[in-house]
Amino acid sequence: MTLQAYLHGYSPQEQLRLVEQAEYWKETILSDLPYKPGESLLDVGCGVGAVLGVIAAAHPTLSLAGIDLEPRQIIAAQKHLGSLGVVRPDLRTGDASALPWADHSFDHAYMMWFIEHVRKPLEILREVRRVLKPGGTITMNETEYSAYHVLPKSDDWDHLEQAMHLHFDSHGNANAGLQLGTLLVKAGFSRITNSLSGCHFFSTPECDALQAHTSYTADYLEPAIPEFVRLGFDSERLQRGVKHLRTLHTSPDGSFTQMVYRARAYA
Ligand SMILES: C[S@@+](CC[C@H](N)C(=O)[O-])C[C@H]1O[C@@H](n2cnc3c(N)ncnc32)[C@H](O)[C@@H]1O
């Protein structure tokens, strides 16, 4: 079993944040999906169904399924997908390392910001391969929490970044993105690619993309400060690190860079 607490928790605010997050990453979610009308898709670690909702809007004839450890997420996913008019999604509470579907049930599988939260990704990926039809695809999106670049530099941001990294590692894997390719090899997938893209934003009077991204990032780091303090980090420095992030766009030298890894493979 791979059960452990989900580090962001399950508050209504966090559930709403997941919906807003999927909207924010919409282009990344949808880029280059090889889905045909009428095919089936399983979202593993589907949370509140936010990513499924984005995919459903672009591919309305797919038949959708999702699984999450937490019953509250599945209840929220039913509500969210219902509000979008998605017809009878097959949503289940359960552990992704023991998927409750028969072999060769799905044409496609999807994961977003999920592998970073688990300690034993390989057993999950083997399960996903089992429930995919031969030739079915898996698409995975992850990041690398030790490679956020923030300018101007700040000791307080460095303190916050170290806390973020340790916190993710204590629940799952802070650098999951780097390992997607080799994990997929070990799980028996073929035709594997793992592409590094990412995003880079800088201060400019012409657009507020830097502020949008730093606010998005600060919104998932700030609620975790009490946890970071429990891990031994200094509360005041962490608060100052968040403030540095939130005000980066006011510095003429402000910029923020984050890596994003997107893997694709075939069962
Ligand atoms: C960051 S959320 C991502 C949800 C969704 N993929 C998204 O991007 O909105 C991660 C989810 O993985 C779930 N989770 C963690 N470990 C799991 C496991 N072993 N099996 C199924 N779900 C799991 C958590 O409950 C949480 O809802």
The ligand as a Tripos MOL2 file, in Angstrom:
@<TRIPOS>MOLECULE
LIG
   27    29     1     0     0
SMALL
NO_CHARGES

@<TRIPOS>ATOM
      1 C1         -2.6010   17.4490   -5.9530 C.3       1 LIG1
      2 S1         -3.9760   16.3850   -5.9240 S.3       1 LIG1
      3 C2         -4.1080   16.2910   -7.6790 C.3       1 LIG1
      4 C3         -5.4840   16.0370   -8.1390 C.3       1 LIG1
      5 C4         -5.6560   16.1760   -9.6440 C.3       1 LIG1
      6 N1         -4.7600   15.3100  -10.3560 N.3       1 LIG1
      7 C5         -5.4720   17.6070  -10.0340 C.2       1 LIG1
      8 O1         -4.4470   17.9510  -10.6500 O.co2     1 LIG1
      9 O2         -6.3500   18.4080   -9.7240 O.co2     1 LIG1
     10 C6         -3.3560   14.7650   -5.5040 C.3       1 LIG1
     11 C7         -4.4540   13.7820   -5.1570 C.3       1 LIG1
     12 O3         -3.8730   12.4790   -5.0690 O.3       1 LIG1
     13 C8         -4.6070   11.7460   -4.0980 C.3       1 LIG1
     14 N2         -3.8240   10.5720   -3.6960 N.ar      1 LIG1
     15 C9         -2.6660   10.5490   -2.9780 C.ar      1 LIG1
     16 N3         -2.2150    9.2770   -2.8640 N.ar      1 LIG1
     17 C10        -3.1170    8.4850   -3.5360 C.ar      1 LIG1
     18 C11        -3.2010    7.0920   -3.7890 C.ar      1 LIG1
     19 N4         -2.2790    6.2360   -3.3200 N.pl3     1 LIG1
     20 N5         -4.2520    6.6240   -4.5110 N.ar      1 LIG1
     21 C12        -5.1960    7.4770   -4.9960 C.ar      1 LIG1
     22 N6         -5.1580    8.8060   -4.7880 N.ar      1 LIG1
     23 C13        -4.1410    9.3130   -4.0730 C.ar      1 LIG1
     24 C14        -4.8580   12.7600   -2.9840 C.3       1 LIG1
     25 O4         -5.9370   12.3620   -2.1640 O.3       1 LIG1
     26 C15        -5.1260   14.0320   -3.7930 C.3       1 LIG1
     27 O5         -6.5010   14.2450   -3.9780 O.3       1 LIG1
@<TRIPOS>BOND
     1     1     2 1
     2     2     3 1
     3     2    10 1
     4     3     4 1
     5     4     5 1
     6     5     6 1
     7     5     7 1
     8     7     8 2
     9     7     9 1
    10    10    11 1
    11    11    12 1
    12    11    26 1
    13    12    13 1
    14    13    14 1
    15    13    24 1
    16    14    15 ar
    17    14    23 ar
    18    15    16 ar
    19    16    17 ar
    20    17    18 ar
    21    17    23 ar
    22    18    19 1
    23    18    20 ar
    24    20    21 ar
    25    21    22 ar
    26    22    23 ar
    27    24    25 1
    28    24    26 1
    29    26    27 1
@<TRIPOS>SUBSTRUCTURE
     1 LIG1         1 GROUP 0 **** ****
